[in-house]
Amino acid sequence: MWVEEAVAAVERDAINPESVDFANRVVQYLRGKGVRYVEVSRRLGEEGVGVAFGGPNNDQQSITLGLQHAKECETEASKK
């Protein structure tokens, strides 16, 4: 899953040297909310950095919790 539009595009721009740090902060906030399978992700062919939920087995609880808390966690991560 790819979370869209919660924060400014510059936070996800792969050219931005802080984009991976931002995504890592989001992952940490999500793990704090109970999301077990979440990782920094980069879509092939795109120049953005994001967060992926569910792991290799598409863990439904991680996907559900991740989507539920993604915007809140991105907002918190952007304050750092």
N, C-alpha and C positions, 0 to 999 in steps of 0.2 A: 504494500500500500504506500502511496505517496501522499503526503499531507500538503495541501496547496493553500496559498493565500492568507495564512495567519500572520506572516511577517513580511517585511519589505523584501523585494527580490534580491537586494544586495546581500542579504544574510545567506542566501543560497547560491550565489554566483561563485562558481568554481575558481574564477579569477581572483576573487576576494581571498586573501591569505587567511582570514579569520573564519571562513565559512565552515571548515571542518571542525574548528573549535566550537563554533556555535552549535553545529549538529551534535557534537559530543555532549555539550551541556544539555541539550534537549533530551538526548538518550538518558542521561543521568536523572533528570527530573522525571521522565517517564518511568524509569525503574523504581524511583521513589514512590510512584503511584501504583506500583504493583505489576507493571508490564514486564513479563519475564523475557520474552523474545522480541527484542528491539535492537536495531543496529543502524549505524550510519550507512547510507546508501547513495550510490551515484548511478543514474540511469545511463545506459549506453546511448551514445548519440546526442546526449543533452549536456549542457554545460552547467548543471546545477548539482548541488549536494542536498540530500534529504535524509529522511528517516524511514526505515522499512520495519513493518510489524509482522509477527507470526512465525518467523524462522523457517527452516526448510520443511516443516510439517504443517505450516499454516495454522499455528495454534490459535484457535478461535478466541480464547479469553484474552490473549495478548493483542489481537487485532481489535477486539471490542474496546478494551481499556485504552489502548493506544489512540484510537479514534476519539474516544470520549475525552481524553485529557490532552490531546496534541496541541490545540490552540493555546490552552492555558500554560502548558510547559514551554512552548515557543515564546510566548509573551514574557515569561519569567527569565528564560535564557537570554532574551534580547536586552534585558536590563543590566546584564553583567558587562 
